[in-house]
Structures are given as structure tokens and as C-alpha cells.
Amino acid sequence: MATRLQFESSNEIGVFATLTNGYCVTAIGSSENFNSVFEAELADHIPVVKTSIAGTRIIGRTIVGNRRGLLVPNTCTDQELQHLRNSLPDGVVVQRVEERLSALGNVVAANDHVALVHTDLDRETEDIVADVLGVDVFRQTVAGNALVGSYCRFSNQGGMVHPRTSVEDMEELSALLQVPLVAGTCNRGSDVLGAGMVVNDWSAFCGLDTTSTEISVIEAIYKLGGAEGAGAIAGDLRASLMDNLAWPLVHEADQEAAGHGAAARSPELPCHVPDVASRPTGRPLRFPPPLSVAHPPPIRGGGAAV
């Protein structure tokens, strides 16, 4: 399931935390409420490590990793580097990277199999990403934005991309990542997905402003809590839309019936539902087209998925 929380007064929790299938890293000195939420959900499965990077708390934007490794910028101090190596599981390789684009969390997005990187990333850094994280690396943009780590968020189960990503781009990215993708937002319409939430294969955390509809999309595309992909997303969105459209009609019909003293409620129903003939005239009800979800193409020739 997806959990909503805040870092002090900020909803951009992805700025202050990093989550993978092997560990979680949060900002040192943060409020106990913030850390306790991660520990309550994750401590039985993976370690939750508190640290700083270059003396700052914006660790989610400066580091990037997966279950095999963790990359930190060249501004990371020796003490911080040693603390991470001592605290993370033995199989996790922690590597310092000499890179001009030092906000690694903004320029690299990765799961356990594939990484997308900024188009201007150094070739040496690209090789380090491939070696330390054990992934295939692709230089890509998301909706024309080179900051792939900021405008998409994906796990081994699925992913979300910038809401203005075209269908063609989503299909291309889905083919590279071999996971289904959907265009969406968090934190009540924010398109900066990398800063607004963190996910792994069985849990997700997002800002406190994230709406219930956004939560439904997140849980469905990342396959959390039994939700299954595009069908669940479309069903949840349509149910939410029907609730919003039907309530004014039900309320108006109840008032009209009460005014004439002729309302006869059924004991089984919590409210009166008007029939089609009694619906007020005006603009017809319009429903959105089916949600566009990109699925990876089938793998031909018996090859294994990346």
C-alpha cells in the first residue's frame, strides 16, 4: 500500500529519502515522525539508515541506488561514506562518483535491471552506473526533460512518468524498462514525481497532499495492495468520477422530494437515487476516454526480460 507523510512541513519526501528493495536511506536529524513511518513499514524487511550527504539533508536528490549498490557524489565526506558502508548490507557496493552533475538523484533513475540517465552525463559515470548497480544504461529524456530522476519513478513492477509524456514516448520507455508505465502526478498535481514519492516492489511513500485518486493510480501501477495495473487504475478513476457526478443529482432530487412531502425512502438504501427521467437537463454526462497505459512489448525468441 501507499503511505502519505511529510518531512517537517514539506511534501517533497523524495528529496529527503531514498528507497530500494535492499535498504532505505533517510536524512539525519529529521523529525522522529518522518523516520518512524519508514521504520514501521520497512524495519522488518530492510535496514533504514539515517545519514547526511556533504552535510546536507537533501539526500534523495544527491544519491541513487538499487539493491546491488549505492552511488554518492564527490561532495560526500569520508565519514559519511564510511557510515553508509558500515550501515548498509554487506552485498551493497557504495561508490563515490566524480561527476559534474552531482545531484545524482535528479539525473539518474534506476531499478534493479535498467537505469535511465541524463543525456549529458559523463561516459565514465555511465560505466560506473552500469558496473555498480548491475543494470543496462540508456540516455533518455522524459517529456523533453533531461532530468529523468526528477520526472519519473519506477520499480521492478511498474512506473510513473511526467503527465505530459506522449503515448509514443511512454511506449518507447516501457520497451526499454520492460515494465508498464502510466503518466500521472502526486501531491495534488505535482509532476515532479522523483521528489514527491519513493517506491520499491512492495511499498510506496508519497507526500501528504497526494489525493485519493493519485493514491489509487500509484497503488495500481506499482501493483501494491493487490491492485493490478491498468484495469484497476481505470476502474478506480471511473468510480471516483461517478461519485463526484452523481452526488449533486442525488442531493437535488432529495431536496425536491422533501419540498413536496412525497419522498418515500427505501429502508435498504442510504439515499434516494433519481431515475433517468428526473435528471435535470443541461450538459450531458461525459466520461473521460480510457486511461493510456504503456505496456512493454512481448519478448520474442525466448529471450529473458531485462
Phi, psi and omega in degrees: 000164179261137183244134178262139178200172178232151169258104188053248179253013184254138175269355182275071187289337177292348175283334189246009180206154174227135184231131174228182177285348183249344183191165174229135178240127179237165183287134178288147179080003178284168182296149181296329179299318180298309181293324183294330178296314178296316183294322180296323183273329193244338191302333179284349186242316184220156179287145174249113188251133177259133181202176170232162176232119183057032178077006181250166181258000183275054188291330182296336180263351184251345180235160177210146181193179170216195186292344181267331186200173178218129179253132179237154182284169181290348177279351178294130182284163179299321180295316179295320179297317180292322178299317179296317181295326179284331188267330183278161179303155185298330182281356182268123179270124178255120187232131174275138186242127174273094186223135179298320177275082193281347177277078189298327179295338178273334189251356178226134172232130187214149163243205184277358185231328187223148174230137170257136183230159176302142183294339181259011180295142179299148179297323179296320178294321177300318179294322179295318178302315181295319184285311186287317182272346179066045185231165168275136187248134179229133174275118186216166169238160178238113183054037179082001180262129180283342180279076186296328180290338180272327190250013170209160178210120182220153176241194176282353183259327183179183182201160175239144180231170180311138185297341179264013176291131181289161179298321179297317179294321179297320179295322178294314179295320179296324178293323178290316186276339183061035173222154176291144180234152174220145175276130184197184181223172172219174178053047177058052172102005179286133179266359179272079188292323181297327179273338186271344182202162173228145184217156163223199188284346182227000180208159177214146177230133181220169184295158184295336181279355181298130184280167180295326177294318177296321177300318180299318179294316180300312182294327181285313186288329178269004177057051178257141176066028176086358178290147184233085164061216191296322180299318179292321179299310182298318180298316180295318181294318180292322177297318178296319179295318180298320177299316182292324182280324186282328186300314179300323180293316179297316182296317181293319179294322178297319180294319180296318180293321180294325181294327179268356179067025186240015182285131177234096183284140172283135183294340182276340187257138179286342180207163180278131179249116181291150176279177186296323184295331182272001181291132180302145177285165182144207180294134178294154177293131179238136180248146181291155175294162179305140182297136181274116179236126180272130177248146178294145179291156178295146180275124184260157175081013176076012181287160180273150178292146178287000000 
